[in-house]
């Protein structure tokens, strides 16, 4: 199925963008950008997020357990970067323009590998300005990093649209590789939470026309690496590791399960095609999966199921469990402490090292 998401043919080769290129070079703490979640249906603040009271332990036999020192945080400013913001990569017919922000080293030799970052947001928000500190750190290691918007539940969209948007961004940037200093042969995906789900889906279908759109259709959406941080797999089992109260809450209709087509009366996926495990094969790109053992929003067994399926199929997959860590993007809701294990040197260097190994330097 081809999704109607159109590139704006009238914009320049750089896209419609904020073309001022600020330089980031002050050494020290990596800057963060404010993220404002949309108001829930009741107004007066962000939508209510269901969190578990307890998390049952899941197997770590096929994974590596780490205990990142939250006191050892990443630092930025060793490499001058430039930014190109608000590039329109697609226009949804009758809807909004989808934009992306680019960070890249200001000086470098030759084209650089590209990493497309897909933010979390519970399928109700897609703040591309999120995780600026993490994206800056990765860009300083020699990558072009593009953070994208995508269609969410308030857009009356489904997972099919979100996955198509990720693949559209890859094709759009490949078509403009020269303008942004990108090596089109070295492209990876990195997503958190809802974004982790979308990059897994996009990565597993990246070599096919599944969830295709008509943005730069002659270009490939194939990728060479996927990082899925605390993302969902089978959304019907999102609360599998949680206490009974959380399981009951997650069984009700909510944006998270409605975005993937809803649940059947017996709690299964109404649209089985929304499960990334359906697309696992030996030809999948290498995966790096990360999850906190105390994640109270997405059960840790979600990334475990995907990891084990990839390994069983003969694909390359590595999974790390961050002992005691909660859901990594709770900074959206004001819980900055929860994000510290995820911005630690140890965790971020695992991500950087994975992309260096798979995409090169």
RASUL-V75881 format. One record per backbone hydrogen bond with DSSP energy under -0.5 kcal/mol. NH is the residue of the N-H (numbers start at 1). CO is the residue of the C=O. If there is no record, write none. Layout:
nh;co
NH;CO
NH;CO
This chain:
nh;co
3;212
5;3
6;91
9;7
11;8
15;12
17;15
18;85
19;17
22;20
24;81
25;23
27;25
28;76
30;74
37;35
40;45
43;40
47;38
50;48
52;296
56;241
63;60
64;319
66;321
70;68
72;69
73;71
74;343
76;28
81;24
82;104
83;22
84;102
85;18
87;100
88;16
88;86
89;87
89;98
90;98
91;6
92;96
93;4
93;91
95;92
98;90
100;87
101;147
102;84
103;145
104;82
106;80
110;108
112;181
113;142
114;186
115;144
116;188
117;115
117;146
118;190
119;117
119;148
124;121
125;121
128;126
130;127
132;129
135;131
136;132
137;133
138;134
139;135
140;136
141;138
142;139
143;139
144;113
145;103
145;143
146;115
146;144
147;101
147;145
148;117
148;146
149;99
153;123
155;152
156;153
157;152
159;259
161;158
162;158
163;159
164;160
165;161
166;162
167;163
168;164
169;165
170;166
171;167
172;168
173;169
174;170
175;171
176;172
176;173
177;174
180;176
181;177
181;178
182;177
183;112
184;182
186;183
188;114
189;225
190;116
191;227
192;118
193;229
195;192
197;193
198;194
199;195
200;196
201;197
202;198
203;199
204;200
205;201
206;203
208;205
212;1
212;209
214;3
216;214
219;216
221;206
224;187
225;187
226;286
227;189
228;226
228;288
229;191
229;227
230;228
230;290
232;193
235;233
237;234
238;235
240;237
242;239
243;54
247;243
248;244
249;245
250;246
251;247
252;249
257;254
258;254
259;255
261;258
262;257
264;268
267;264
270;262
271;262
272;270
274;271
275;272
276;274
278;275
279;276
280;277
284;281
286;224
287;316
288;226
289;318
290;228
291;320
293;322
294;325
295;292
299;238
302;299
303;300
304;300
305;301
306;302
307;303
308;304
309;305
310;306
311;307
312;308
313;309
314;310
314;311
315;310
317;315
318;287
320;289
321;64
322;291
322;320
323;66
323;321
325;322
330;327
332;329
333;330
334;331
335;330
336;334
338;335
339;335
339;336
340;336
340;337
342;339
343;339
343;340
344;341
345;72
348;344
349;345
350;346
351;347
352;348
353;349
354;350
355;351
356;352
357;353
358;354
359;355
360;355
360;356
